[in-house]
Amino acid sequence: MSATRVFVARLAGCSVFDPAGDKVGKVRDVLVVYRSTGSPTVVGLIVEIPGKRRVFVSIGRVTSIGAGQIITTGLINLRRFEQRGGEVRVIAELLGRKVALRDGSGDATIEDVAIEETGPGEWGVSDLFLRRPRAGASPFGKGPTVFAAWDQIREKNTGGEAQSAEQLIATYSDLLPADLASTLLDLPEERRLEVAEELPDGRLADALEEMSEEDQVDIINQLDDDHAADVLDQMQPDDAADLIAQLSTERGEALLELMEPEEADDVRFLLSYAPDTAGGLMTTEPIIVSADATVAEGLALIRRHELAPALGAAVCVTLPPYEPPTGRFLGVVHFQRMLRYPPNERLGTLLDPSLEPVTAHTSAAVVSRILASYNLVSLPVVDENHRLVGVVTIDDVLDYLLPDDWRSSSGDEPHPVSTSTAAIPTRRRTSHGTRK
């Protein structure tokens, strides 16, 4: 059943389907244009299709909005979306904007925008969900909310006051890191920086790990040193090292000095290796246990929600100490093998005798051939003393082998095609390691 009035923030991430029931993509924003009189008119949706491409879907091609999904006609244009003059993105540009109520009762912030069907294939902005400032000086709680029609408010565009990013960030709270990265990069540059500055350090770190090095550098260079160092602390050491390697020597060293000593030491260690070697590709945070650890303990470690699948595929067994560089590397135990033995079985008895580690100076080409030849998702890396220093995972190698622009390259087909046959292969990178 199609709704006649919906709130835009609730549309973010909704699936878009064609009449045959095939999924086209996900809604990322709603596009409106202002009118000289009356409320803004909805002109269409910004939809993300496979390949991380943002395309424009005219509101006239939307046949149904409701139950968390949107149905379109069978044709869309795959030309990459480009915002035109006069067009406004509701989520990216209206949410969080401060307005004044015309009745003189004060200011408020737009938390959501309701759009309503005004005719066949026609939608317009109906109501605004506003939040007033909280009363008194208390830093806790939120102010009261109120609904208002468009003609009951006046936008505040004077004084150069920055648009609040709080509500926009709340809208993005459920996005996966790869989707968050794509959404950030789609924002206007000024808005992107504002949101990046307001995002929690861990969320921004997750998003940066999903971006190209060029985009990472662009964002990190606009943050002050203290903030940038905090974000780098939250990134995986190998990702942080890759990013710092793209900065000027002076900025990179300044950020390393501001980072937590333990995190900075890991990054410096990785920077000592060439980028096309196992040492340059590896992560320094594999799962490491003693030979006396049990199957139950190993399974508990790989069961952690924040652990990436590639790192959870096996545990590394070493002599003490158990932080890289460890004591002598003894071998790996694959999680599937652990599932075949009782919980009290010692992991030291389950080592894979066929898997040999590579040295930190092994070339990336050799590492990729080993992973492919033996159908592995991770490969231990040792130093000249056979101490474990890290693990190279399959996504590390894919990141290295794929072209620099793989995140954004998906072709530029300008002609309309049937959405049921317009599937584009999706490539997605998963961040690795355990978030500190």
Summary of the structure (lengths in Angstrom):
residues: 436
radius of gyration: 25.4
end to end distance: 45.0
largest distance: 77.9
contacts: 1354
relative contact order: 0.11
helix: 33%
strand: 27%
